Amino acid sequence: CDEKTDVIYFDVNCYDSTTGKFSDDLNEQYKRYLFDRNDCENLCRYWIRAPWGKFIRKILIDKYNIRFSEVPVSNDLMFSLKIGYYASCVKVYKQLCVYNYFVWKSSLTAHSKLNYSLLKVHIQTSYERNEFIESHHIPIKYRTNYFYILPAVYRTNKIEAIKTFMEMAKKTPIRYLFQDIFKVLIDFFCHTNKKLK
């Protein structure tokens, strides 16, 4: 790879740690960005949130003082976004697969979906992410739709879910508010119907 490339994104294998089989949901989500025909580079820059699946030049990290957030969950969210934003040159190698990612049901990520205080951290880092996107003039289509996390909040604390909904509504520009809510409802019901079949 030439010396001007700051980040290389590559393919990964995602497995379920219990069954040893491919974890279809995560594979499908990750590969959707990596193999997109129209907007692959920007989807990798702004939507691949995990620190794995990429080679990063250390000089890029040092130059912009990019660090993991000091929070118990979502600590890699802003790191990955800033890497994508500040990289002058990125390359995507779809045929290069050098990493196996295992999905653990007992992992902190999985556990955080059942813990309201950890869900709040996810929400706060999502607010921070959208503020960065807006202040750095990243195309708005890469912003986070906060409302996707509401069903998890509702399962952990029904009262706080109402408060969280109101907070999210205030944080969401009115021009996106109804389409964000509608999109979450559509996806939720489609996912529910798929499970019932």
Secondary structure as GFF3:
##gff-version 3
##sequence-region A 1 197
A	DSSP	beta_strand	7	16	.	.	.	ID=ss1
A	DSSP	alpha_helix	24	34	.	.	.	ID=ss2
A	DSSP	alpha_helix	40	47	.	.	.	ID=ss3
A	DSSP	beta_strand	54	56	.	.	.	ID=ss4
A	DSSP	alpha_helix	58	63	.	.	.	ID=ss5
A	DSSP	alpha_helix	77	86	.	.	.	ID=ss6
A	DSSP	beta_strand	90	103	.	.	.	ID=ss7
A	DSSP	alpha_helix	108	112	.	.	.	ID=ss8
A	DSSP	alpha_helix	116	135	.	.	.	ID=ss9
A	DSSP	three_ten_helix	140	142	.	.	.	ID=ss10
A	DSSP	three_ten_helix	146	149	.	.	.	ID=ss11
A	DSSP	alpha_helix	150	156	.	.	.	ID=ss12
A	DSSP	alpha_helix	158	171	.	.	.	ID=ss13
A	DSSP	alpha_helix	174	196	.	.	.	ID=ss14
###
